[in-house]
Amino acid sequence: MKPSAAWEGKMLKIEGLIQREPTDGGPVSQKTEIYLGYTDKNLYVMCVCFDSERGKIRAHMTHREAINSDDEFGFVLDTFHDKKYGLFFYMNPLGVQQDGIWDESKQPDFSYDMLWYSEAKLTPEGYVAWFEIPFRSLRFSPRSDQKWGVFFERDIPRNNEYAFYPRINRNVQGFLSQETDMEGIADISPGRNLQFIPYAAVRSFRNLDDRDPNHPFFTGKHIEPRIGLDSKIVLKDSLVLDATINPDFAQVESDEPQITVNQRFEVFFPEKRPFFLENAGYFGTPVNLLFTRRIVDPEYGVRLTGKIGRWALGALFADDRFPGRSVPRYDSLAGAKAYFGVGRVSYSFGKESFIGAMYTDREMRTVPVTLCTANPCIIGTNRVGGIDAKLKLSSQWLLYGQALSSFTRFNDGTHKGGPSYEVNAEYSSSRLRYEGYYGDTAEDFQTETGFFRRPDIREYRQFLLYLWRREGERLQRHGPGLFTINSWDHRNTRLEWFTNLNYRWILQNQVFFGVFANAGHERLRPKDFSTLAFDRDYTHHHQGFFFDFGYFKSLYLGGELGWGTDTNFNPASGPPVLTRSNYAQVFATIHPFTGMTIENSYLLDRLRDEMTGGSVFNNHILRSKWNYQFNRELSLRFISQYSTVLVNPARTSLPRTKNFNVDFLFTYLLHPGTALYVGYNSNLQNRDPTLGHDSAGNLLHTPGRYINDGRQLFVKVSYLFRF
């Protein structure tokens, strides 16, 4: 539990980590020693993590990144010393790596994978972690003498303990704003940095082609080869040019389940494709103007990101083959592509403040008549531009704002446009957290590159959380929370008011639970539902509880259950109606033995008739993911998901559906970029074998019978060449 004789005395030693949780300002509960050093090529960090209760250390052999429930040690490097972006490197006691981009205005981005080396080992007195970070994997200014920001973190989950050096105070907004300076590194350079990752893949598949809704049929190939290339070129040590040609994302895990039935607005599914995730923070603004899942099927993409002095730059260009592939070959839109161009620039000033501008453009050749009537097929031009700013008013107050304007032209020659504004204020202290938001979006505002649910709205939201802290007690924190929404359209019609009141208790050993009550009104208009003859108000209420239980090292439970009233937006006939509702979201993660992780989830959404209690529909989604990690490089993953919508046709127009999907993936990941994947996916659904249609134009479903409407077997290999 100490450096070797060759290193001892030659590295900087750091001690004295300070808790942020649960005792703000208290010393770390377990002795921790950190050692730093560097050569002309690498940065070295070692941590000696003593633990007087060695048997309670939480460490699982799992896939890369999935260590948030384990004991951890790591650090964040702010190599440009702008207190805005950083790179983080973390590790659990078994050496499983976690890295990514630390963005002060967003959640950490785990998708950015870097090439670095590490080892860790459990010992009778705790564990030891060793990091070797090549300077070639970092971006920094070309100065001969470097001044970076850094903070170190040790997590001890059984105590809900998060300790830092230097102290990261709860009374101050942000983490990088409290970093310490790291000086003394001189005469280093990442040198020439060219990366090329070619891949080759082959697949066999069969799926349902329903692009022509009147003539669906099954298609497939026994062998379909595919090749492509990802590349990365570092310019002037601080700018990064990324390019991809014919990208393939077959190995990307399927989306986590969400309830999509009976939803008025689009449900957000996060991006998972590596090319679009990397450096996504450079394009982040208060309004989500770049939601890269809009680029469904790219043939190529180019991205430039980085920093020059106080300037942060981001540019992205990509095509999308989806519109032309969403229609049959005889359709006049067949073969058409959409083109996406995005530019972002921001300038840092003062104490962690910045002002920025962003412009997005989506262009496509449209045709007057096409089978595809969705926005991606009928919009020829969509352009959005505007400015945004972040102002740090004090150590506890932050202010964000953005002003935008859009222009959209459709395939029939019509066009529309309008502005959108929003401002958001945040306050944070050791006990109180507050957020206030006001937004105003014109009726004709639209973004086809971003994610935006609702135009023609003025909305005011508030969030308040107050926690009493009981330092050193089993009950560590408890307190109330409040969340409110009030919105109107531009004719001063009140659309919604909503209030959520909750109370939570946070205990040791990752145990957390709370109760809540909701009340609200939702007003629907004839423009929202043509079956309404006039505006109608729907009164909603809910109550329930939520919980997290991580007391045992091998078991985690979490979830939320609620009941009350909701609107049935899909009645069998007539306008939407008020119904009774129940919902549940339950999650369980099990580590039965070393290397095995089983993640289970169950989602339920149920509506019943308000008067009789008779069923309207039951939506069940059950998912189980099994991952066996043979070692840090080799893994086998299995996912099964069953979903069903059981309906009463007398009360809803929704079809009765059942779907079962299985997914196998064998992965050998030597390091990011060099990997072998072998995967198989199959989907069963209760479709009618005749592929006929019901009266609403939907493909028929047959109760109690399944057919395979999609399967794929693939092999993919990629290799990182670095010069």
N, C-alpha and C positions, 0 to 999 in steps of 0.2 A: 504493500500500500504506500509506495513512494517511488519517485522517478529513479531510473537506473543511475549508477555512478557517473556514466558518461554525460548524462543530462543535468544532474543535480548541480545547482549553483550557476548554470548557464541559462536558465529560463526564469522569466518573471513569475513570481508566486503571488497569488491573490487569495485572500481569505475574507471572512466577514460578510457573507451573504445575509441579506435582510429580508424578512418575510413581507409580502404584500397581502397574502391570505394565509391563515385566518387572522393572524395578529399583525396588523399593519405597523411596521417599525420594529418588530421583535426579531431576535437573532434566529437564523436557521436552526431547526431542531436537531439536525445531524451534522456533524463536522464535515466540512467540504473544503478541499484545497484544489485550486486551479493553477495550471502552469502554462505559460505562453512562450513561444519562440518562433523563429523563422529562419529560412535559408533564402538563397536567391530565387528559388523556385516554388517554395511551399510555406504556408502558415501552419504552425503546429499548436494544438490545444490539447492538454491532458487534464482530466479531472479525477481526483481521488475522492470518491463518495463513500464515506464511512456510514455505517448504519448499525446502531446498537440492537436493533430487532431485525436481523438479517433475514429471518424466515418470513417476514411480512413484506419484503420487497416484491413489487408486482412487475413481472417481466414475462412476455409471451413471444415465442417465435412466430411472427406473423408477417404478412406481406409489407412491402415498403410503405411508409407513411402511417400505417395503422397502429400507432403507439400512444395515442392520447390518453388511454386509460392506464398506462404503465408509469412506473418511475421513469424519469427522464432527466437528462442533462443536455444543455445546448446553449447556443449563443446567436446573437443577431449582429451582423456587420453592416454598418452604414458607411459604405466605402466612399461616397461622395459628400458625406458629412452635411447632408441637407435636412436631416431629421424628418424625411418624408417617406423614403423607400429604404428597405434593407434586404439582405439575404440572410436566411436563417438555416442553421445546421443543428439538428437534434439527434439524439440516439437513446435507445433504451438499454438496460443492463445486458442484453444479449447481442447488442451491436446492430439492431435493425435501424436503418437510417430514415430520417425525415428531413426534407429540405423544401425550400420554396422562397417566395417573395413576401416580405413583410411590408404591408401598405398601411400607413397610419389611418387612412380613411375607410379601410375595408377589412374584412376578415383575412387572415393569412391565406395565401395562394399556394396550395400544396402541389399544384400541377407542374410547376417549374422544377425540372429535375437536372441536377448538376453532377458532374463526375468528380467525386472525391473519395477518400479512402478512410476507413475507420476500423477500429476493433474495440470490443468491450468484453469484460470478464467479471463474473460473479466470484467473490472471494469470501472467506469466512468472516471478514470484517465489513463487507459491503460490496462495492463494485468499482471498477476502474474503466474509464472511457478515454479513447485516444482518437484524435482527429488529425488528418493531413489534408489540407485544402490547397490544391494547386492554384497559384496566382492566375494561371491560364483560365480557370473556371470563374474568375471574378472580373468585374468591370470597375475601373477606377480612373481617376484623372492621371494625365501623363507626367505629373510633377515628380521630381527626384525624391523629395521628402513628403511622405504621405501623412495625412491626419484623418483618421477614420473615427467614427463613433462605434461603440460596442456596448452591449449589456449581456450578462450571463444569467442563466436561469437553471434552477434545480427544482423539480416537481416531486413531491412525496404524496401520492394520491390518497393513501389511507388516512392522512391528516387533513385532506383538502389544502395542502400546503404548497405555496408557490413562492420561492425565495429568489432574490435577485442580487446581483452586484452590477452597478451601484443600486442603491435603493430606488425602487419604482413605487412612488407614493400614490395611494388611491386618491389623494386630494388634488392631483394634477392630471389634466387631460393628456392622454397619450403615453406611449412607452419610449419611442425614440426621442421625444423631447427631454427625457431624463437620462439619456445614455451618458456614458463617460467617454472622454477623449482617449484615443489610442494613438500615441505618437512614437517615433523612434524607428519606424520602418522606412528604409531609404534604399534608393537605387534598385528598385524592383520594376518588373514589367511583365505583363502577360505574354509578351512576345507575339510572334505570328500565331494567329488563332483561326484556323480554317477547319470546319467540321462538315463531313459529308456522311449521310446515313442512307445508303441505297437499301431497298428491300425487294424481295421477290416473294410472291404469294401465288397459290393455286387453290381453287375451290371447286366443289361440286355442289349444286343447289337445285332446289325446286321450290317455286312459290306461285302465288296467285297473282295474275295480272288483271287488275280491275280498272285500268285506265279508261277503257270504254265501258261505262256503267251498264250498257245494254248487252254487252257480249264479253263477260269475264271468262277467263280460261287459265289453265295451269301451264307454266313454262319452266324451263330449267336447262342446265348443261351438266354433262358428266365431268368435264374438265374446262375450267376457265382460268388461264394464267393472267397475272397482273404484275407489273413492275412499277417502281416509283422512286423518288429521291427527296430526302430532306437535307437542307444545307444551312450552315450558319457561318457567317463571316463577321469577325470583329473589326471595326474600323476605328482607328485612332484611339484604341483602348477603351472607348466608352460608348460607341454606337454599335448596334448589332443588326445585321441584315440577315433575316431568315427567309427562306424560300422553300416551297414544296411543290412537287410536280406529281400529279396523279396520286394523291394521298390515299392511304387505306387505313380504316379504323376498325377492322374486323375484330381486333382483340379488345376493344373498349367495352367495359362492362355496361350492361343494360341499366336503364334509369331506375332509381328507387321508386317504389310504388307511391302513387298519389290518387286521391279520389278525383275523378274527372267527370263523373256522372252528375247531372243536374246542376251544372255550373254556368253562371251567366257570362263569365269572362274567361279569357285564356288562362290556363294553369301554367305556372313557370316551372320548367324543367332545366336544371343547370347544365351548362356545357361540360362535356367530358373529353372532347378530342384534344390531344396534347398540343397540336400546332396552334389552335385558337386560344388555348388556355395560357400558354406561355406569354409572359409580359402583358397580360390583359389589364393589369393595373394602370398601365400608361394611358389607357383609353377610358378610364373610369371617371364619370361625372355624376352629380346628384341624380339627373335623369339618365336612365340606362339607354344610351344612344347606340351602343354596339352590343347587340345580343347575337353572337355569332352562330347560334343555331338557325338563324334566318338563312345562312349560307349552307344549304342542305347537302349539296353534292358538288363540291369544288373539283375542278380539273387542275387548278394551280392556285397558288397564293404567295404573296410577297409582303413582308412586314419589316419595317425599320423602326427601332426603338432605342432610346438611350438618353444620355445627359451630356450637355456641353455647358459647363459652368452652372449658372442658375437656371438654364433652360432645359426643360424635359420635352422630348419630341416623340411622336408616335405617328406612323403612317401604315396603312394596310390597303392592299388591293387584292381582290380575288374574284373569280367568276363562280357561277352556280348553274349547273346543268339541270337542276330540278324542274324549272317550268317546262322546258322542252321534253323532259322525260316523263312528265306527269300526265301526258296525253298520248293517245295512240298515234301511230306513224302517219296516218292519213290526215290528222288534224293540222290545220294551218299553223299552229304554234309549235309543232314538232321540231325539235332541234334547237329551239331558241334558248339563249343563255341570258342570265342576269349578271350584271357587273357591279361590284361593290367597291367604293373608294371611300376611305376614312382618313382624316387628318386631325391631329391633336397636338397642341403646343401649350405649355404652361411656364410661367416665370415665378420663381420663388423670391420672396422678399420678407424683411422683418423677421419676427419670431415665428417661424413655421407657418407662414401665410403664403398664398400664391394666387395668381390670377391666370386664367387660361381661356382658350378658345377651341372649339371643335366644329368640324364640318363633316357631314356624311352624305353620300350620294349613291343611289341605286338606280341603274339604268337598264332598260330592256327593250328590245324590239317587240312591240305588241301587234296583235291582229284584231280586227273588229269582232270576229266571232270565233269562239273556241269552247271546247267541252269543259275546260277548267275555268271556273268562275271565281276562284279564290284570289285574294289580293296579289299573291306572287305572280299570277298569270295575267291580270288585267291592268296592273300599274306599270306604266312605261317609265315614269320618272318620279322619284321621291328624294327631295333634298331638304336637309335640316342643318341649320347653323346657329351658333350662339356663343355666348361667353359664360364663364362660371368663375367662382372665387371661393376661397377658404380664408377666413380671417380668424386668427387666434387672438381674441380680445383680452384674455388673461390666462392664467394657468388653469382655470376651471371652465372658461367659456369659449366655445367654438361657434362660428357662424359660417354656414354654407349657403350659396345662392347660385341660381342659373337662370338665364333668359334665352329663349329660343324662338325661332321662326321656321315654318316648314312650307314647302311647295310640293304638290302632288298632281301628276297628270295621268289620266286613265286612258284605256284603249278606245273609248268612244269619243275622245277629244275633249272631254270635260276636265276641269282642274279645280283644285281647292287649296287652301292654305290658311295659316293663322299662327298666332304666337302661343307660347307656354312659358310660365314663370313659376319659380318656387324658391322658398327660403326655409332654412332649417337651422334651429339654434339648439345647442347641446350644453348641458351643465353636468359636471361630475365632481363629487366629493366622496369622502370616506363612507358616508351614509346615504347621500341623496344622489339620484340620477334623474335628470329631466331632459326631455326632448320636445320641442315644439316645431310644428311644420305648417306652412301655408302654401298652397299651390293653386294656380289659376291657368286652365288650359282651354283654349278656344275650341269651338265645335268642329272646326275644319283642320285642326292640327293633326298630323299623322307622321309616324316614323316607321319605315319599313326595314330599317337596319337595327332598330332598338326594340325594347320591350316596353310597351305602354298600353295599359288596359282600357283607359276610359277618357275620351275627350269631353268637351262641353261640361266642365265641372269646376267649381270653386270648393276647395276642401281645406279644412283646418283639423289637424290632429295633435294630440298631446299624449305624452307618456311620462309617468311619474313612478319612481320606485324608491321607497325609503326602507332601510334595513337597520335595525338595532343590532349591535354587535356585542357578543358575550365572549370576551377574550379568554381563551383557555378552557371554555366550557364544552361539554358534549354538544349542546345546542349552540352553534357558533353564530348564526345570524337568523333573524326573522323580521318580517315586516310586510306592509301592504304595498300593492301596486295598483295603478289606475291607468287606463288607456281609453281615449275618447276619439270619436270621429264625427264631424259635422260637415255636410256637403250640400251644395245647391247647384242648379244649372244657371245659365246666364239669363234666364227669364225669372230668376229668383224663386223657382220651385224647389222646395226643400226635398232633396233626394234621399238623404239618410242621416240618422243620428244613431250613434252606437256608443255604449259605455261598458267597459269590462273592469270589474273590481275583483282583486284577488289578494290572497294572503299566503305567504310561503314561509317554510321553516327549513333551514339548512343545518344539517348535523354532520358530525365527523364521519369518516369512512364512506364518503361519497353517497350520503343518504340525503334526499331532498324530497319534499312533498308540499302540496298546497291545494287550496280550494278556490273556486271562482264563481262569479255570477255575471251574466251578460243581460243587457236590456237594450232594445233598439227598435227603430221603425225604418222601413224601406218603402219608398214610393216608386211605383211602376207607372209608366205612361204609355199611351197608345203608340208612340214612336218606338218604345222598347218591345212591345208585344202587340201585334195587330189585332189580337182577340180582345183587347181592352177597348171599351168605348170611351172611357174617361180615366183620369188619374185615379189610382187606388193605393191606399196605404196598407202595409202589412206589418203587424206587430210581432216582434220576435223576442224570445227570452231563452236563456240557457243557464244551466248550473252544472257543476261537476267538480272533478279533482284531477290533479296531475302529480306525477311522482318520478323519482329516479332512485334506484337502489343498487349501490355498488359495494356493499359491505364485504362480499366474498371476492377473493381474487379471481375465481373461476366463473363468476356469474354476474351479469349486469341485467337489470330490469328497468324499464322506463315506459312511460305512456301517459295518455290523457283519455278520460271518459267523460261524456257530457250528455245531457238530455234537455229537451225544451221544445221549441217550435221553429219551423223553417218553411220556406216557400217551395212548393212544387212547381217548377218552371215548365214541366212537360206533362200536363194533365192529358187524359184521354181525349178531351174536347174542351173548348171554352178557354177562358183566361186562367192565368196562374192562380193557385189556391193555397191557403195556409194549411199546414199539416203539423202533426206531432213529429218529433225527430229524436233519434238516438245516434250517437257515433262513438267510436272507440279507435284508438291508435295505441297499440301495445308492441313493445320491442324487447327482445331478449337476446343477449350475447353470451355464449357458453364457451369456455375453454376446457374441454374434458381432459385433455392431456397435452403435453408439449407439442407444439406445432399445429394443433387443430383449433380452428376458430369457427364457431357456428353462429351465424347471425340470423335471427328470425324476426319477422314482423307480421302483424295482423291488423288490417284496417277494415272497419265496418261503418257503413253509412245507411241508415234505415229511416224511411218515412212511413207514417201511418195516417189514416184518415182522422181528421180532428174530432169529428163527432162520434164515429163508431169504433175507432181504433183499428179498423181493418187495414191490412198491408197495402201500401202503394208500391214500394220496391225495397229490396234488400241488396246492397252492394257489398260483397265480401272480396277482399284481396289478401291472400296468404302467400308469403314469400320466405324461402329458406336458402341461405347461402352458406356453403361449407367450403372452407379453405384449409388445405393441409400444406404447411410449409416444411418441406424436407430439410431445407437450410435457407440461408438468406437469398440464394439465387434460384432455387428450384421449388415450384409450387404446383398444386393441382386444385382447381376451383370448380365447384358445382353449384348451380343456381336452379331452383325450381320455383315457379310462381303459378298460382291458381287464382283466377279472378272470375266472378260471376255476378250478373245482375238478374235477380229473380223478381219478376214484375207481376202485378195484377193488371191485366189489360183493360179492366173497367175503370182504372184510376190513373193510368199513365200511358203515354204513347211510346215509351222507351221499349226497344226490343229485348227479348229474353236472351242473354248471351252467357256462354261459358267458354273459358279459355285456359289452356294449360301449356306452359312453356318450360323447356329445360335447356340448360346451357352448361357445357363442359369446356374448360380451358386449361391446358397444360402450358406452363410458362417456365422457360429457362432465361432469366434476366441476369446476365453477367454484370452489366452496369447499364445505365440509361443509354439507349441507342443500339446496344448489342444484345440481341434477344432472339429466341426461338419460341413461336407460339403454334400450338395445335389445338383447334377448337371445333366444337360441334354444337349446333343449335337446332331445336325442333319445336314447332308450334302446332298445337291441336286446338280446334275450335268447333263449336256445334253448328257449323254451317250446313245448309241443305246441299246434298251432293249434286242436285240439279243446277246450283248456282242461280236459282231464280230470284225474283224480287217480290217484296210485299207492296202494299198499296202506297206506301210512302217512298218507294224507290230504293229501299235498303235491301241488301242481300238477305235471303231467308235464313232463319236459324231453326234447327230441328232439336226439340228437347230430347235429351238422353243419347244423342249420337255425336261422335266427334269425327272429323276428318283432318288430315294433316294438310294445312294450307301454307306451310313454309318450313324448309329445313336447309341446313348448310353445313358442310364439312370443309375446313380450310387448314392450310399450313402456311405460315409466314415466317420468314427469317430476315433479320436486318443486322447490319454491322456498322459500327462507328469508326470512321477513318478521321484521325485528328492530326493536323499538321501545324 
